[in-house]
């Protein structure tokens, strides 16, 4: 993998600092104050960006599920009504965009339908994320690519042939592929982190990692294996209502993840063997046979 992708002012690729994304998704439960608190977490901990999901519910929810009643934070309601509850309108997204800008945090979203793309275009979004569920949605992929913006494509719940078809539809210009397993939370035995190398060998694009596991160590391992973008769901409290909360990281964990990724980047070095100045004292003290 030799190419790079640019999101906003940040270039992403092999050998460059890891671009770290906090997936807010729908963990805000329709509350813009929760969004702002999570953006504050992102700014404080050094996340590069936060990400949302944007749907047009009547297009994304199968008709036979509309009237199914669900327990929600607002009581029992029809599923279609719940889906609308967790969608922000244009004025709310304006508020979110302004708030992210004031905090120096990039933001973008995963559109789940073509109308959602048109909605997000109003905000001159930095890039688009193709959710794993949308890899085979060729109409959506064509709509996203028509904007000319950089694209991040997740690869969960997809076969290699489906990934190849998605890449063919999008083209490799300004494309980044994220390895992912779409289980919430995901067991370590199904993370298959070596897929980062598999994707890198096949596609001449930057490779990232979108994780849904609990804990942080396997996400760090993804960066060692070459992931140049890392995405994890973030939350104020994993006990909050919502299907994604259990696979999310709380603020203290976000801070630890960012800190540890930056330490790992320093530790990886350049792969060229050298004798460091810090070793010279030990060399003189311990080596019996100096190099001639």
C-alpha positions as CSV (number, residue, x, y, z in Angstrom):
1,X,0.0,0.0,0.0
2,X,1.5,3.3,-1.1
3,X,-1.3,5.8,-1.6
4,X,-2.7,8.3,0.9
5,X,-6.1,9.9,1.4
6,X,-6.7,13.4,2.8
7,X,-9.5,14.2,5.2
8,X,-9.8,17.9,5.8
9,X,-6.2,19.1,6.4
10,X,-5.0,15.7,7.5
11,X,-3.2,13.2,5.2
12,X,-3.7,9.6,6.1
13,X,-1.5,6.7,5.0
14,X,1.3,4.3,5.9
15,X,4.0,5.9,8.0
16,X,1.8,8.9,8.9
17,X,0.1,9.5,12.3
18,X,-2.9,7.3,12.9
19,X,-6.2,9.1,12.2
20,X,-8.4,8.3,15.2
21,X,-12.2,8.5,14.9
22,X,-14.8,8.4,17.6
23,X,-18.0,6.9,16.3
24,X,-20.8,8.7,18.0
25,X,-23.3,7.0,15.7
26,X,-26.6,6.9,17.5
27,X,-25.2,6.7,21.0
28,X,-26.5,10.3,21.5
29,X,-30.1,8.9,21.6
30,X,-31.3,12.0,19.9
31,X,-29.9,14.4,22.5
32,X,-27.7,17.2,21.0
33,X,-26.3,17.9,24.5
34,X,-24.9,14.4,24.6
35,X,-23.4,15.0,21.2
36,X,-21.7,18.2,22.5
37,X,-20.3,16.3,25.5
38,X,-18.9,13.6,23.3
39,X,-17.3,16.3,21.0
40,X,-15.8,17.8,24.2
41,X,-14.3,14.3,24.9
42,X,-12.9,14.1,21.4
43,X,-11.3,17.6,21.7
44,X,-9.9,16.9,25.2
45,X,-8.4,13.4,24.3
46,X,-7.0,14.3,20.9
47,X,-9.4,12.4,18.6
48,X,-9.1,13.6,15.1
49,X,-12.8,13.2,14.3
50,X,-16.2,12.1,15.3
51,X,-18.6,10.3,13.1
52,X,-22.4,10.1,12.9
53,X,-25.0,8.0,11.0
54,X,-27.6,9.6,8.8
55,X,-30.7,7.8,7.6
56,X,-34.0,8.6,5.9
57,X,-36.1,6.3,8.1
58,X,-38.8,5.5,5.6
59,X,-36.2,4.5,3.1
60,X,-34.0,2.5,5.4
61,X,-36.5,0.7,7.7
62,X,-38.2,-2.3,6.0
63,X,-42.0,-1.6,5.8
64,X,-42.8,-4.7,7.7
65,X,-40.9,-3.3,10.7
66,X,-42.4,0.1,10.9
67,X,-45.2,-0.8,13.3
68,X,-43.3,-3.1,15.5
69,X,-43.4,-1.7,19.1
70,X,-40.1,-1.2,20.8
71,X,-39.0,-0.2,24.3
72,X,-37.1,3.1,23.9
73,X,-35.9,5.9,26.2
74,X,-39.2,7.7,25.4
75,X,-41.3,4.7,26.3
76,X,-42.9,2.1,24.0
77,X,-43.3,3.3,20.4
78,X,-43.4,2.1,16.9
79,X,-40.0,1.3,15.4
80,X,-40.3,3.9,12.6
81,X,-41.1,6.6,15.2
82,X,-38.1,5.6,17.2
83,X,-35.9,5.9,14.1
84,X,-37.1,9.5,13.6
85,X,-36.4,10.3,17.2
86,X,-32.7,9.6,16.8
87,X,-32.3,11.6,13.6
88,X,-31.1,15.2,13.7
89,X,-32.6,17.8,11.3
90,X,-30.7,20.4,9.3
91,X,-30.7,23.1,12.1
92,X,-29.4,20.5,14.6
93,X,-26.6,19.4,12.2
94,X,-25.7,23.1,11.7
95,X,-25.4,23.4,15.5
96,X,-23.3,20.2,15.6
97,X,-21.0,21.4,12.7
98,X,-20.5,24.7,14.3
99,X,-19.7,23.1,17.7
100,X,-17.2,20.7,16.1
101,X,-15.5,23.6,14.3
102,X,-15.2,25.6,17.5
103,X,-13.5,22.6,19.2
104,X,-11.2,21.8,16.3
105,X,-12.7,18.3,15.7
106,X,-13.4,17.0,12.2
107,X,-16.8,15.4,11.7
108,X,-18.5,13.3,9.0
109,X,-21.2,10.7,8.7
110,X,-22.3,7.4,7.2
111,X,-25.2,8.0,4.9
112,X,-27.5,5.0,4.6
113,X,-29.5,6.2,1.6
114,X,-29.3,8.6,-1.3
115,X,-31.4,11.3,0.3
116,X,-29.0,11.2,3.3
117,X,-26.2,12.0,0.9
118,X,-28.1,15.0,-0.4
119,X,-28.7,16.1,3.1
120,X,-25.1,15.8,4.1
121,X,-23.9,17.7,1.0
122,X,-25.5,20.8,2.5
123,X,-22.6,20.8,5.0
124,X,-19.7,20.5,2.7
125,X,-18.8,17.3,4.6
126,X,-15.1,16.3,4.6
127,X,-15.7,12.7,3.5
128,X,-18.2,9.9,3.6
129,X,-18.1,6.6,5.4
130,X,-19.8,3.6,3.7
131,X,-21.2,1.4,6.5
132,X,-20.6,-2.3,6.4
133,X,-24.3,-2.9,5.7
134,X,-24.1,-0.7,2.6
135,X,-21.1,-2.3,0.8
136,X,-23.4,-4.1,-1.7
137,X,-25.7,-1.1,-2.2
138,X,-24.4,0.0,-5.6
139,X,-26.9,2.8,-6.0
140,X,-25.7,4.4,-2.8
141,X,-22.0,3.8,-3.7
142,X,-22.6,5.6,-7.0
143,X,-24.3,8.5,-5.3
144,X,-21.5,8.9,-2.8
145,X,-18.8,8.7,-5.4
146,X,-20.6,11.2,-7.6
147,X,-19.9,13.9,-4.9
148,X,-16.1,13.6,-5.5
149,X,-15.4,13.5,-1.8
150,X,-13.0,11.1,-0.1
151,X,-14.6,7.8,0.9
152,X,-14.0,5.4,3.8
153,X,-15.5,1.9,3.2
154,X,-16.0,-0.5,6.1
155,X,-15.9,-4.2,5.2
156,X,-17.8,-6.0,8.0
157,X,-20.3,-8.7,7.1
158,X,-18.8,-8.8,3.6
159,X,-17.0,-11.5,1.5
160,X,-13.9,-10.7,-0.4
161,X,-15.8,-10.7,-3.6
162,X,-18.3,-8.2,-2.2
163,X,-15.4,-6.0,-1.0
164,X,-13.9,-6.2,-4.5
165,X,-17.2,-5.2,-6.1
166,X,-17.5,-2.3,-3.7
167,X,-14.0,-1.1,-4.5
168,X,-14.7,-1.5,-8.2
169,X,-17.8,0.6,-7.9
170,X,-16.1,3.4,-5.9
171,X,-12.7,3.3,-7.6
172,X,-9.5,3.6,-5.7
173,X,-9.0,7.3,-5.9
174,X,-9.5,9.0,-2.5
175,X,-10.6,5.6,-1.0
176,X,-9.7,4.1,2.4
177,X,-10.9,0.6,3.3
178,X,-11.5,-0.3,7.0
179,X,-11.2,-3.9,8.1
180,X,-14.2,-4.7,10.4
181,X,-16.3,-7.5,11.9
182,X,-19.9,-6.4,12.4
183,X,-20.6,-8.0,15.8
184,X,-21.5,-5.9,18.8
185,X,-19.5,-6.5,20.8
186,X,-17.1,-8.7,18.8
187,X,-15.2,-11.6,20.3
188,X,-11.4,-11.5,19.9
189,X,-11.5,-14.8,18.0
190,X,-13.5,-13.1,15.3
191,X,-11.6,-9.9,14.9
192,X,-9.2,-11.4,12.3
193,X,-6.8,-8.5,12.5
194,X,-4.5,-10.2,9.9
195,X,-7.1,-9.1,7.4
196,X,-5.4,-5.6,7.6
197,X,-2.4,-7.1,5.8
198,X,-4.6,-9.1,3.4
199,X,-6.4,-5.9,2.3
200,X,-3.2,-3.9,2.1
201,X,-1.6,-6.5,-0.2
202,X,-4.6,-6.6,-2.6
203,X,-5.7,-2.9,-2.7
204,X,-3.4,0.1,-3.3
205,X,-5.3,2.2,-0.8
206,X,-4.8,3.1,2.8
207,X,-6.2,0.4,5.2
208,X,-7.9,1.2,8.5
209,X,-9.7,-0.6,11.3
210,X,-13.2,-0.2,12.6
211,X,-13.5,-2.1,15.9
212,X,-16.5,-3.2,17.9
213,X,-14.7,-5.2,20.5
214,X,-14.5,-4.5,24.3
215,X,-11.1,-3.4,25.6
216,X,-8.3,-1.5,23.9
217,X,-5.4,-3.9,23.4
218,X,-6.7,-5.4,20.1
219,X,-7.2,-1.9,18.6
220,X,-3.6,-1.1,19.5
221,X,-2.6,-4.3,17.8
222,X,-4.4,-3.1,14.7
223,X,-2.2,-0.1,14.5
224,X,0.9,-2.3,14.8
225,X,-0.4,-4.3,11.9
226,X,-0.6,-1.3,9.7
227,X,-4.0,0.3,10.3
228,X,-3.6,4.0,9.5
229,X,-7.1,5.0,10.6
230,X,-8.8,3.6,13.7
231,X,-12.5,4.0,14.6
232,X,-14.1,3.0,17.8
233,X,-17.6,3.8,19.1
234,X,-17.6,6.2,22.0
235,X,-20.1,6.9,24.7
236,X,-20.5,8.9,27.9
237,X,-21.6,5.8,29.8
238,X,-21.8,2.2,28.5
239,X,-24.8,1.7,30.7
240,X,-26.8,4.2,28.6
241,X,-29.7,2.9,26.5
242,X,-28.8,1.7,23.0
243,X,-27.6,-1.3,21.0
244,X,-24.1,0.1,20.4
245,X,-23.3,1.2,23.9
246,X,-21.8,-2.1,25.1
247,X,-19.2,-2.1,22.3
248,X,-18.3,1.6,23.0
249,X,-15.5,3.3,24.9
250,X,-16.1,5.7,27.8
251,X,-14.1,9.0,28.1
252,X,-11.3,7.6,30.2
253,X,-10.9,4.7,27.8
254,X,-10.8,7.1,24.8
255,X,-8.0,9.1,26.5
256,X,-6.1,5.9,27.1
257,X,-6.5,4.7,23.6
258,X,-5.3,7.9,22.0
259,X,-2.3,8.1,24.4
260,X,-1.3,4.4,23.8
261,X,-1.6,4.7,20.0
262,X,0.7,7.7,20.0
263,X,3.2,5.8,22.2
264,X,3.0,2.8,19.8
265,X,3.7,5.0,16.8
266,X,6.9,6.3,18.5
267,X,7.9,2.8,19.5
268,X,7.5,1.3,16.0
269,X,10.4,3.4,14.7
270,X,11.7,3.1,11.1
271,X,12.9,-0.5,11.0
272,X,16.6,0.5,10.5
273,X,18.9,-0.9,13.1
274,X,21.2,1.6,14.8
275,X,23.0,2.1,18.1
276,X,21.4,4.8,20.1
277,X,23.3,7.4,22.1
278,X,21.4,6.1,25.2
279,X,23.1,2.7,24.7
280,X,26.7,3.9,24.5
281,X,27.2,3.9,28.3
282,X,26.1,0.3,28.5
283,X,28.1,-0.7,25.5
284,X,31.3,0.6,27.1
285,X,30.5,-0.9,30.4
286,X,29.3,-4.4,29.4
287,X,30.9,-5.4,26.0
288,X,34.1,-7.3,26.4
289,X,35.1,-7.2,22.7
290,X,34.6,-3.8,21.1
291,X,33.9,-3.7,17.4
292,X,37.2,-3.2,15.5
